[in-house]
Structure formats: structure tokens, C-alpha cells
């Protein structure tokens, strides 16, 4: 992708702009939901974090210590013999489950760990109904997300909560985070399903925001940065309370 972007920049004689993937998921949600300064829960196959704007950056208030929630769900789905993408199939099976199966609940301060949940759930395959396991996995994993989201919301006192990323399509997760928002007097917003997963629109919009902020790249500066964290990106377009 970086090579293609450089080629297009040269061929069209247009500026080259660097885009942070996590930031793009947040910004497409802010745009489509018309929300200025939310607390954001970003959940996907590659990332799981709670962030909010403060003093020129998105600050991360909690994140996964190992597996991202989307990756964990896909791995568990494969263990059950379900085809990719596994998340939606787990969701449908979960609605047919009724017996809660005890699984590890691991929240460390403001961070989460999903590797133990995965290992325990896989170990129960065959001794428990798949529907009950899917139900239990969702309840445990999403409750962990709701807990850290609520803590961050109480700390930041934001007046809105945004759910974004591919796992944000899950109806049970939406229900839990909506309750958290409403209990704290905040409005709840979720990115449209067609823009929840990785998509070109979010990259384009984030690129526009970077460009109008005056940040472009020289050709020799353009390369993939796999460890480029969200909280390392300067943000100048959000009008937060502590801008």
C-alpha cells in the first residue's frame, strides 16, 4: 500500500499524506455520527483500546495487553470450526445460548487480557454446547470492555461515547456500551456497519484532516510504521474541552 501511495503521488503530482490506522477508525466515526469530542471504544481484529482527546492528542486510557478482541473472537471461531469472519457467527450462536460457562475475567487496572479467556474457552469445547460457550465468551469479553469504558468515562467526563471498529457491529456489545453511556448521562454513537471494518473512506477522510492541518510527507519519509501508536499522532482538528 505504501508503494502504491508513493506511485500515485508521483504520477498525479499530488502531496503524500501519512495516516494512522487507529485514528482513521475514530475520525470516520466522528464524521458519520457528527460527534465532536467523544470517549471512543475502538475494537477490531488488530486493536482494542479506549481513547479520548486531550491536549492535542488522543490519549489511550486502556488497551489490550495481548490479543485484540476481534482476533480473539476469530481464533475461537476457528477452534469451533466456524468459517471466517468468526465474530458474526459467534454472535448468532450466542443468542441461542442460555447457560453461562465460567471463564477468566481479566482486567488489570485499565487494561485487558484476552489470552486466558481464549485458552479457557477452547478447553471447554466438546464439554459445553457451542451456543453456551459463545454466549459466555461474549458476556465476559464485552463486560471487560464495558468496565474499562465506564472507568474512562468517569475520569474524562466526556458527554458522548463512540463505538468504532469491526467488532462494533456486534449488537450485544452495542447494548452494553449504550447502557454505560446512558448511566453517565452521555450520548451513545456507533459507526455505521458499512464503515466499521477497514475501509478506504476512513483512510481518505483521515488523510484530508492531516492535509488541511498542513502535514504532508516527503517521499523518503513515507514508509510503513507498524508500531505507530494512536497517542503519538498530533491532532489539531478536535475542539475538545482541554484543547
DOKOL-998994 format. One record per residue (C-alpha): residue number from 1; residue in one letter; y, z, x. Coordinates in steps of 0.5 Angstrom, whole numbers. Layout:
<lonus>
(NUM; "A"; (Y; Z; X))
...
</lonus>
This chain:
<lonus>
(1; "X"; (0; 0; 0))
(2; "X"; (5; 2; 6))
(3; "X"; (3; -5; 9))
(4; "X"; (5; -9; 2))
(5; "X"; (11; -5; 1))
(6; "X"; (14; -7; 8))
(7; "X"; (12; -14; 7))
(8; "X"; (15; -14; 0))
(9; "X"; (22; -11; 3))
(10; "X"; (22; -16; 9))
(11; "X"; (20; -22; 4))
(12; "X"; (25; -20; -1))
(13; "X"; (30; -17; 4))
(14; "X"; (31; -11; 0))
(15; "X"; (31; -4; 2))
(16; "X"; (25; 0; 3))
(17; "X"; (24; 7; 0))
(18; "X"; (19; 13; 1))
(19; "X"; (16; 16; -5))
(20; "X"; (13; 23; -5))
(21; "X"; (7; 22; -10))
(22; "X"; (7; 29; -13))
(23; "X"; (15; 28; -14))
(24; "X"; (14; 22; -18))
(25; "X"; (9; 25; -23))
(26; "X"; (14; 30; -24))
(27; "X"; (20; 25; -25))
(28; "X"; (16; 21; -30))
(29; "X"; (15; 27; -34))
(30; "X"; (22; 29; -34))
(31; "X"; (25; 22; -35))
(32; "X"; (20; 21; -41))
(33; "X"; (21; 28; -44))
(34; "X"; (28; 28; -43))
(35; "X"; (28; 35; -40))
(36; "X"; (33; 37; -34))
(37; "X"; (30; 43; -31))
(38; "X"; (23; 45; -33))
(39; "X"; (18; 49; -29))
(40; "X"; (12; 44; -28))
(41; "X"; (5; 45; -28))
(42; "X"; (2; 39; -24))
(43; "X"; (-5; 38; -25))
(44; "X"; (-9; 32; -22))
(45; "X"; (-15; 30; -18))
(46; "X"; (-11; 31; -12))
(47; "X"; (-6; 36; -13))
(48; "X"; (-6; 43; -17))
(49; "X"; (1; 46; -17))
(50; "X"; (6; 50; -21))
(51; "X"; (13; 48; -18))
(52; "X"; (21; 49; -20))
(53; "X"; (27; 46; -18))
(54; "X"; (31; 51; -14))
(55; "X"; (37; 50; -9))
(56; "X"; (36; 42; -7))
(57; "X"; (28; 42; -7))
(58; "X"; (22; 43; -12))
(59; "X"; (19; 50; -10))
(60; "X"; (12; 51; -10))
(61; "X"; (10; 58; -14))
(62; "X"; (3; 57; -14))
(63; "X"; (-2; 52; -12))
(64; "X"; (-10; 51; -11))
(65; "X"; (-13; 54; -4))
(66; "X"; (-19; 49; -4))
(67; "X"; (-21; 44; -10))
(68; "X"; (-16; 41; -14))
(69; "X"; (-17; 42; -22))
(70; "X"; (-18; 34; -23))
(71; "X"; (-23; 34; -17))
(72; "X"; (-27; 40; -19))
(73; "X"; (-28; 37; -26))
(74; "X"; (-30; 30; -24))
(75; "X"; (-35; 34; -19))
(76; "X"; (-38; 38; -24))
(77; "X"; (-39; 32; -29))
(78; "X"; (-43; 28; -24))
(79; "X"; (-47; 34; -23))
(80; "X"; (-48; 34; -30))
(81; "X"; (-50; 26; -30))
(82; "X"; (-44; 24; -33))
(83; "X"; (-40; 18; -31))
(84; "X"; (-33; 18; -28))
(85; "X"; (-28; 19; -30))
(86; "X"; (-31; 26; -32))
(87; "X"; (-25; 30; -35))
(88; "X"; (-25; 27; -42))
(89; "X"; (-33; 27; -42))
(90; "X"; (-33; 35; -41))
(91; "X"; (-27; 36; -46))
(92; "X"; (-31; 32; -51))
(93; "X"; (-37; 36; -50))
(94; "X"; (-33; 43; -49))
(95; "X"; (-31; 42; -57))
(96; "X"; (-39; 42; -58))
(97; "X"; (-40; 49; -54))
(98; "X"; (-40; 56; -57))
(99; "X"; (-43; 60; -52))
(100; "X"; (-39; 63; -47))
(101; "X"; (-42; 63; -40))
(102; "X"; (-39; 68; -35))
(103; "X"; (-36; 64; -29))
(104; "X"; (-32; 67; -23))
(105; "X"; (-24; 67; -25))
(106; "X"; (-21; 67; -18))
(107; "X"; (-13; 68; -18))
(108; "X"; (-10; 70; -11))
(109; "X"; (-3; 72; -12))
(110; "X"; (0; 66; -15))
(111; "X"; (-5; 61; -12))
(112; "X"; (-12; 59; -15))
(113; "X"; (-19; 57; -12))
(114; "X"; (-24; 53; -16))
(115; "X"; (-30; 52; -11))
(116; "X"; (-33; 58; -13))
(117; "X"; (-32; 56; -21))
(118; "X"; (-36; 50; -19))
(119; "X"; (-41; 53; -15))
(120; "X"; (-43; 58; -20))
(121; "X"; (-43; 52; -26))
(122; "X"; (-47; 48; -22))
(123; "X"; (-52; 53; -21))
(124; "X"; (-53; 54; -29))
(125; "X"; (-54; 47; -30))
(126; "X"; (-61; 47; -34))
(127; "X"; (-61; 54; -36))
(128; "X"; (-55; 53; -40))
(129; "X"; (-53; 48; -45))
(130; "X"; (-48; 43; -42))
(131; "X"; (-44; 44; -48))
(132; "X"; (-43; 51; -47))
(133; "X"; (-42; 50; -40))
(134; "X"; (-37; 45; -41))
(135; "X"; (-33; 50; -46))
(136; "X"; (-34; 56; -41))
(137; "X"; (-31; 51; -35))
(138; "X"; (-25; 49; -39))
(139; "X"; (-24; 56; -41))
(140; "X"; (-24; 59; -34))
(141; "X"; (-20; 54; -31))
(142; "X"; (-15; 53; -35))
(143; "X"; (-14; 60; -36))
(144; "X"; (-13; 61; -29))
(145; "X"; (-7; 55; -30))
(146; "X"; (-4; 59; -35))
(147; "X"; (-4; 65; -32))
(148; "X"; (0; 63; -26))
(149; "X"; (4; 58; -30))
(150; "X"; (6; 64; -34))
(151; "X"; (8; 68; -28))
(152; "X"; (12; 63; -25))
(153; "X"; (16; 62; -32))
(154; "X"; (17; 69; -32))
(155; "X"; (20; 69; -25))
(156; "X"; (24; 63; -25))
(157; "X"; (26; 64; -33))
(158; "X"; (27; 56; -34))
(159; "X"; (28; 54; -41))
(160; "X"; (22; 49; -41))
(161; "X"; (15; 47; -39))
(162; "X"; (13; 41; -37))
(163; "X"; (5; 39; -36))
(164; "X"; (4; 33; -32))
(165; "X"; (-1; 29; -28))
(166; "X"; (-8; 26; -30))
(167; "X"; (-11; 33; -33))
(168; "X"; (-5; 34; -37))
(169; "X"; (-8; 29; -42))
(170; "X"; (-13; 35; -44))
(171; "X"; (-12; 38; -51))
(172; "X"; (-14; 45; -49))
(173; "X"; (-10; 45; -43))
(174; "X"; (-4; 43; -47))
(175; "X"; (-6; 48; -52))
(176; "X"; (-6; 54; -47))
(177; "X"; (1; 52; -44))
(178; "X"; (4; 51; -50))
(179; "X"; (3; 58; -52))
(180; "X"; (5; 60; -45))
(181; "X"; (12; 57; -46))
(182; "X"; (13; 59; -53))
(183; "X"; (11; 66; -52))
(184; "X"; (17; 66; -47))
(185; "X"; (22; 62; -51))
(186; "X"; (21; 56; -47))
(187; "X"; (20; 49; -50))
(188; "X"; (14; 45; -48))
(189; "X"; (13; 38; -46))
(190; "X"; (7; 34; -44))
(191; "X"; (8; 27; -40))
(192; "X"; (5; 21; -45))
(193; "X"; (-2; 20; -44))
(194; "X"; (-1; 13; -41))
(195; "X"; (3; 16; -35))
(196; "X"; (-1; 22; -34))
(197; "X"; (-5; 19; -29))
(198; "X"; (-3; 15; -23))
(199; "X"; (1; 9; -25))
(200; "X"; (7; 4; -22))
(201; "X"; (12; 6; -27))
(202; "X"; (12; 13; -24))
(203; "X"; (13; 11; -17))
(204; "X"; (18; 6; -19))
(205; "X"; (22; 11; -22))
(206; "X"; (22; 16; -16))
(207; "X"; (24; 10; -12))
(208; "X"; (30; 9; -16))
(209; "X"; (32; 16; -16))
(210; "X"; (31; 16; -8))
(211; "X"; (35; 10; -7))
(212; "X"; (41; 12; -11))
(213; "X"; (41; 18; -7))
(214; "X"; (42; 14; -1))
(215; "X"; (36; 15; 2))
(216; "X"; (32; 9; 5))
(217; "X"; (27; 8; 11))
(218; "X"; (28; 3; 17))
(219; "X"; (21; -1; 18))
(220; "X"; (19; 3; 24))
(221; "X"; (20; 10; 19))
(222; "X"; (15; 7; 14))
(223; "X"; (8; 10; 14))
(224; "X"; (3; 14; 10))
(225; "X"; (4; 21; 10))
(226; "X"; (-2; 24; 7))
(227; "X"; (1; 32; 8))
(228; "X"; (8; 31; 6))
(229; "X"; (9; 37; 1))
(230; "X"; (13; 37; -5))
(231; "X"; (17; 42; -3))
(232; "X"; (19; 38; 4))
(233; "X"; (23; 33; -1))
(234; "X"; (30; 33; -1))
(235; "X"; (32; 33; -9))
(236; "X"; (39; 31; -11))
(237; "X"; (39; 29; -18))
(238; "X"; (37; 35; -22))
(239; "X"; (42; 39; -25))
(240; "X"; (39; 46; -24))
(241; "X"; (42; 53; -25))
(242; "X"; (41; 54; -18))
(243; "X"; (43; 47; -15))
</lonus>
